[in-house]
Amino acid sequence: MNTAIIERLAIDGRLDRIFIGGEWVLPAGQARSAVIDPSTEEPVAEIALGNAQDVATAVAAARRALATWSVSSPKSRAALLDRVHGLVLERAEAFALAISQEMGCAISVARAAQVPIAAEHVRVARDLAGSYPFVTHRGNTAIMREAIGVCGLITPWNWPLYQITAKVGPALAAGCTVVLKPSELSPLSAFLFAELMHDAGVPAGVFNLVNGEGPEAGAALATHPDVDMISITGSTRAGVLVAQAAAPTVKRVAQELGGKSPNVILPDADFARAIPAAVAAGLRNVGQSCSAPTRMIVPRERLADVERIACEAASALVVGDPRLPQTTHGPVANRAQFNRVQEMIGVGIAEGARLVCGGPGRPQGLERGYYVRPTLFSDVRPQMRIAQEEIFGPVLAIIPYDSVDEAVAIANGTVYGLGAHVQGQDLAAARAVAARIRSGQVHINNPPWRPDAPFGGYKRSGNGREYGVEGLEEYLETKAILGYLDGPAASAA
């Protein structure tokens, strides 16, 4: 157990406070929440929770700061984000250790993915702040893209730092001020990020942190009339509740929600490469990624080969103590998620899916901690619950198809549309299938992740986009000033 970071935060008084107006302040209420290490099921810290009064105080601070931050030069905003980017890299190990402890991520994954990807979001926001055309002209009309205002940012526990920077970076680049409510289940990295923002010289009120629970702090953000936008990453249920709460004030709501992403393996794919990659993608972060391709859609005539290769790949995973360098998969992040995954494994068995790897219970030798056996079901029918519902754990459903048209229909046959994968050696054929899948992102043959590729959902996976130019534009309003330039009016279209 890594205690140095927690002890330092406790000594500095951070765990008892929230960050508002450039200062660490005591919250208005007395509510507290334990932080549980999922590898031991033991509490490692206790944090203070903010309430609606604290949210109101933070929103007021953000509103005051907006007057100057929103009209600051893009160059100065880029300079702040440059300092933030540098400090994320400088403090990468502290962030990795905190993430590993608070949500059970293998330390190797925290170091190689959770923190570097988070840093990339800041870098992209920095670069966009310096290059984005905030003012353009159309005839004698000026088209201005201005900060939408005060933004409430609600982030989840599964990629805690990554999701913070994916929202805070573009919001600040756009000239918005923010109130961040991270998940109370994985708050340690958020404390470290708030310290970093202070040390980077963020002006008072531009960035505020209020820890709290969704029904209290999250709802207060969604309903507050001085919050101009809510951006939430979470479950579809949570996104619906936030949108309903936000509706009376007609604020913008951007939602990155659940997924049940398909991975279509075309008949000409190199199965020896495509199937291990499909297992790795579906089980990354112990399956706790909203866009993880947890439905492997494969040619029926190759089903036996798929099962053999997939089981070999799953068996090679090292599930164990997330602090050990050889571990590839730690525990799932909390007890509720452990119970949910175990329940859904039982559902798959009861529905008649064929269990080919893994199964219920903890892996052998791991009697304590929220560890789950990497589990593969085959002969899964598209209408089964394990093929329709987001499980958010290391569980893959292998679904056979008889034609490419059927594979596309299966891929599109859920209420979600967040991510998708297509594997095939004929690139033209793979492109044609990708174009038919109703999803915000499609990956052909496992390309490298790109921080400038827009990310977001169709259907009940949400609305709006994150990452890159599209992610920045979510935080901008459009204003047209006619007659801005001298000369004849532009002709009507």
DACORNOR-V906066 format. One record per pair of residues at least 24 apart in sequence whose C-alpha atoms are under 6 Angstrom apart, sorted by sequence separation. I is the first residue (numbers start at 1). J is the second residue. D is the distance in Angstrom with one decimal. If there is no record, write none. Layout:
i	j	d
I	J	D
I	J	D
//
This chain:
i	j	d
222	246	4.9
225	249	5.9
229	253	5.8
231	255	6.0
233	257	5.7
353	377	6.0
354	378	5.1
150	176	5.9
152	178	5.9
157	183	5.4
353	379	5.8
388	414	5.9
147	174	5.4
149	176	5.1
150	177	5.0
151	178	4.7
152	179	5.0
153	180	4.7
154	181	4.9
155	182	4.8
156	183	5.1
353	380	5.2
147	175	5.1
150	178	5.7
154	182	5.8
155	183	6.0
147	176	5.2
157	186	5.2
177	206	4.5
178	207	5.2
179	208	4.7
180	209	4.8
181	210	5.3
179	209	5.8
181	211	5.5
261	291	5.9
263	293	5.5
16	47	5.8
259	290	5.1
262	293	5.1
15	47	4.8
16	48	4.9
258	290	5.3
259	291	5.6
261	293	4.3
263	295	6.0
265	297	6.0
338	370	5.8
261	294	5.9
262	295	4.7
263	296	4.8
264	297	4.8
265	298	5.1
85	119	5.9
263	297	5.9
275	310	6.0
85	122	5.7
276	313	5.4
20	58	5.5
332	370	5.6
348	386	5.9
418	456	5.9
331	370	4.9
418	457	4.2
21	61	5.4
331	371	4.1
417	457	5.4
417	458	4.6
417	459	5.9
286	329	5.9
416	459	5.6
418	461	5.5
118	162	4.1
121	165	5.9
125	169	5.3
129	173	4.9
416	460	5.2
417	461	5.6
81	126	5.2
121	166	5.4
125	170	5.1
415	460	5.8
416	461	5.1
311	357	6.0
118	165	5.7
122	169	5.1
78	126	4.6
125	173	5.9
78	129	5.3
78	130	5.9
341	393	5.9
74	129	5.3
75	130	5.5
74	130	5.7
37	101	5.7
37	102	5.7
38	104	5.6
152	221	6.0
151	227	5.8
150	227	5.1
151	228	5.9
153	230	5.9
150	228	5.3
151	229	4.8
152	230	4.7
153	231	5.0
154	232	4.7
155	233	5.4
156	234	5.8
149	228	5.6
151	230	5.7
102	186	5.0
98	188	6.0
98	189	5.8
95	189	5.9
77	173	5.8
300	400	4.7
299	400	5.5
300	401	5.3
294	396	4.8
295	397	4.9
296	398	4.7
297	399	4.8
298	400	4.9
299	401	5.2
300	402	5.9
297	400	5.7
288	392	4.7
70	175	4.3
287	392	5.4
288	393	5.5
69	175	5.8
70	176	6.0
287	393	4.2
286	393	5.7
287	394	4.5
286	394	5.1
66	177	5.8
283	394	5.1
62	177	5.5
84	200	5.7
83	200	5.6
291	418	5.9
291	419	4.9
260	390	5.6
65	205	5.2
65	206	5.7
62	205	4.7
61	205	4.8
62	206	5.6
262	411	5.4
269	423	5.8
269	424	4.0
268	424	5.6
269	425	5.4
259	416	5.2
263	420	5.9
266	423	5.9
268	425	5.9
261	419	5.3
262	420	5.1
263	421	4.4
264	422	4.7
265	423	4.9
266	424	5.2
259	418	5.5
261	420	5.1
263	422	5.7
50	210	5.8
50	211	5.5
49	211	5.2
50	212	5.0
49	212	4.6
51	216	5.9
52	217	5.5
51	217	5.3
52	220	5.3
22	204	4.2
21	204	4.6
22	205	5.9
21	205	4.0
20	208	4.8
19	208	5.4
19	209	4.8
18	209	5.9
18	210	5.4
256	456	5.9
259	461	5.9
258	461	5.1
257	461	4.7
257	462	5.3
256	462	5.0
255	462	4.7
255	463	5.3
254	463	5.8
254	464	5.1
107	322	5.7
106	322	4.0
107	323	5.4
108	325	5.9
106	328	5.9
106	329	5.7
106	330	5.2
105	330	5.6
104	330	5.6
104	331	5.5
104	333	5.6
103	333	4.5
39	331	5.9
38	333	5.7
38	334	5.7
170	472	4.8
171	475	5.8
148	475	5.5
41	369	5.4
148	476	4.9
40	369	4.7
147	476	4.7
148	477	5.2
39	369	4.3
146	476	5.2
38	369	5.6
145	476	5.7
146	477	5.2
38	370	5.7
145	477	5.5
145	478	4.8
144	478	5.8
144	479	5.0
143	479	5.8
143	480	4.7
142	480	5.7
142	481	5.1
141	481	5.5
141	482	4.3
141	483	5.6
142	484	5.8
140	483	5.4
141	484	5.4
140	484	5.7
140	485	4.6
140	489	5.9
139	490	4.8
//
